[in-house]
Amino acid sequence: MWLPKVYVKTLMASGFLQILAGCIASGSGGWPVDTYASTCQRRTMPTAPICLSSAEYDGGFKYSDQFQACHQSMKNFINALNEYYDCSDVELKQIFNKLLVSVPDTYNCYVEFFKEKKEGDPSAACPPIDVPRYLHSYEADGLEYDLGVPRCIRKSDGYNFSPKWSYQLDDCLRQVEIFSGKNLSSRSMNASSAQDQYDGYLQNLRRVLDQKADDAVRKFKCLAERQRYCI
């Protein structure tokens, strides 16, 4: 069901780095290297190394040690972007996989509740689902409110949307089938396909991360070549 992972590009060719390093004067050590704590725990998108801004202020890299420290920071940054994507993929996949089980289970519970009655409130016997909070990046779209879990199934503040009459099961079933990907021809404001959201969000996130990597590498090369303007 789920997409395979796609990794961001490698930082740059080692031969290009060696050429640049040979054009930069040697200097004293002690240049700081940006490190990135595990993004699986922080859940924040990594930002480009500070050395890019400081080198821009200096008009480029003046010393080989400065260049090497920033180069290592760049590698750490690219690795952090990869880890951020992987962590996002794993967490979102786990959440959707659980929901793809619990959503139909809750609906089936509704069906059992209305087998011998036409009206009532099944929420006590079939508690609405409290949708897990997913700390996604707002730089990439694709995810719906409450992850598109059917409104008749999910827990809502202020009102209970679970069916109160047996005939309302038909609409709830349609929402469940849309979420589960079993009704591809139907659309609803009350539910969205889990698969479509997963695919769309991770593809958009991949593009955002690739762009951040490309922008940082382009600026790093520009600074290493001592070009006049590096954006």
C-alpha positions in Angstrom: 0.0 0.0 0.0 2.7 2.5 0.9 5.2 4.3 -1.3 8.9 3.3 -1.2 11.3 5.9 0.2 13.2 8.3 -2.0 16.3 9.9 -0.6 17.6 13.4 -1.2 20.6 13.8 -3.5 24.2 13.4 -2.2 25.8 16.7 -1.2 28.3 17.0 -4.0 31.1 15.2 -5.9 34.2 14.6 -3.8 36.5 15.7 -6.7 34.8 19.1 -6.7 35.4 19.4 -3.0 39.1 18.6 -3.4 39.5 21.3 -6.0 37.9 23.9 -3.9 39.8 23.0 -0.8 43.1 23.4 -2.7 42.1 27.0 -3.5 41.6 28.1 0.1 44.3 29.2 2.4 45.1 27.2 5.5 44.2 28.7 8.8 43.7 28.0 12.5 41.2 25.4 13.6 38.3 25.6 16.0 35.6 26.5 13.4 32.2 25.3 14.7 30.4 22.4 13.1 26.6 22.4 13.1 25.2 19.2 14.5 21.6 18.1 14.5 19.8 16.3 17.3 17.6 13.4 16.2 14.7 14.9 14.3 12.6 11.8 15.3 12.5 13.3 18.8 12.5 17.0 18.0 10.1 16.7 15.0 11.2 20.0 13.6 12.5 20.5 10.1 16.3 21.1 10.0 17.5 24.5 9.0 20.6 25.3 6.9 24.0 25.5 8.7 24.9 28.9 10.3 28.3 28.8 8.5 26.6 29.7 5.2 25.5 33.0 6.7 28.8 33.7 8.4 30.8 32.9 5.3 28.6 35.1 3.2 29.3 38.0 5.6 33.1 37.3 5.2 32.8 37.2 1.4 33.4 33.5 1.2 35.6 30.9 2.9 39.0 32.3 3.8 40.6 29.3 5.4 40.6 25.6 4.6 39.6 24.7 8.2 36.6 27.0 7.9 35.7 25.4 4.6 36.0 21.9 6.0 34.0 22.7 9.1 31.2 24.1 6.9 31.5 21.1 4.6 30.9 18.8 7.5 28.0 21.0 8.7 26.5 20.6 5.2 26.8 16.8 5.3 25.2 16.8 8.8 22.4 19.0 7.4 21.7 16.7 4.4 21.7 13.7 6.8 19.3 15.5 9.0 16.9 16.2 6.1 17.0 12.5 5.2 16.3 11.5 8.8 13.4 14.0 9.0 11.8 12.5 5.9 12.3 8.9 7.2 10.9 9.7 10.6 7.9 11.5 9.0 7.3 8.5 6.8 7.5 5.9 9.6 5.3 7.9 12.0 2.6 8.7 9.4 2.5 5.2 8.1 2.0 3.8 11.6 -0.8 6.2 12.4 -2.6 5.5 9.1 -2.2 1.7 9.5 -3.8 1.8 12.9 -6.6 4.0 11.7 -7.3 1.7 8.7 -8.1 -0.9 11.3 -9.9 1.1 14.0 -12.1 3.0 11.6 -13.8 0.0 10.0 -14.0 -1.7 13.4 -15.9 1.3 14.8 -18.3 1.2 11.9 -18.9 -2.5 12.3 -19.6 -1.8 16.0 -22.3 0.7 14.8 -23.8 -2.0 12.6 -24.1 -4.4 15.5 -25.7 -1.7 17.6 -28.4 -1.0 15.1 -29.2 -4.7 14.3 -32.2 -4.7 16.6 -33.1 -1.1 16.8 -33.7 1.8 14.4 -32.5 4.7 16.6 -30.1 5.3 19.6 -26.7 6.6 20.4 -24.0 4.0 19.8 -21.1 6.2 21.1 -21.1 4.5 24.5 -20.8 1.0 23.1 -18.7 2.2 20.1 -16.5 5.1 21.3 -15.6 7.6 18.6 -11.9 7.6 17.6 -9.7 10.1 19.1 -7.5 10.9 16.1 -3.7 10.9 17.0 -1.9 14.2 16.7 0.6 14.1 13.9 3.2 16.9 14.1 3.7 17.4 10.4 5.5 20.1 8.6 3.3 23.0 7.5 5.7 23.6 4.6 4.3 20.6 2.8 0.6 20.1 2.2 -1.5 17.0 1.5 -3.0 16.1 4.9 -6.6 16.9 5.8 -8.0 18.0 9.1 -8.0 15.1 11.5 -6.2 13.1 8.8 -9.4 12.7 6.9 -10.9 10.3 9.4 -14.7 10.0 8.8 -16.7 12.5 10.8 -19.2 9.9 11.8 -16.3 7.9 13.3 -13.9 10.4 14.8 -14.3 12.2 18.2 -15.3 15.8 17.7 -15.4 18.7 20.2 -18.9 19.9 21.0 -21.0 17.4 19.1 -21.3 13.7 18.6 -21.5 12.9 14.9 -22.0 9.1 15.3 -25.2 7.9 13.5 -28.4 8.2 15.7 -30.7 6.4 13.2 -30.0 3.1 11.4 -30.5 4.8 7.9 -27.5 7.0 8.7 -25.3 4.0 8.5 -25.3 4.2 4.7 -23.6 7.6 4.7 -21.2 6.6 7.4 -20.2 3.5 5.4 -19.5 5.8 2.4 -17.2 7.9 4.5 -15.4 4.8 5.8 -15.0 3.4 2.3 -13.6 6.7 1.1 -11.1 6.8 3.9 -10.1 3.1 3.4 -9.7 3.5 -0.4 -12.6 1.2 -1.2 -14.7 3.9 -2.9 -12.5 5.7 -5.4 -15.4 7.2 -7.4 -17.0 9.1 -4.4 -16.0 12.3 -2.7 -17.1 13.7 0.6 -16.3 16.7 2.8 -16.5 14.4 5.8 -13.7 12.0 4.9 -10.6 11.7 2.7 -8.5 8.8 1.4 -5.7 7.7 3.8 -3.7 6.5 0.9 -4.0 9.7 -1.1 -3.1 11.8 1.9 -0.1 9.6 2.7 1.1 9.7 -0.9 0.5 13.4 -1.4 2.1 14.6 1.8 5.3 12.6 1.4 5.7 13.6 -2.2 5.3 17.2 -1.3 7.6 16.8 1.7 10.2 15.2 -0.5 10.1 18.2 -2.9 10.4 20.7 0.0 13.4 18.9 1.5 15.1 18.5 -1.9 14.6 22.2 -2.5 16.2 23.0 0.9 19.1 20.7 0.1 19.6 22.2 -3.4 19.4 25.8 -2.1 22.0 25.1 0.6 24.4 23.2 -1.8 24.1 26.0 -4.4 25.0 28.6 -1.8 27.8 26.5 -0.4 29.4 26.2 -3.9 28.9 29.9 -4.6 30.7 30.8 -1.3 33.5 28.3 -2.0 34.1 29.8 -5.4 34.2 33.3 -3.9 31.5 34.6 -6.2 30.2 38.1 -5.5 26.6 37.4 -4.8 25.4 34.1 -3.2 21.7 33.8 -2.6 
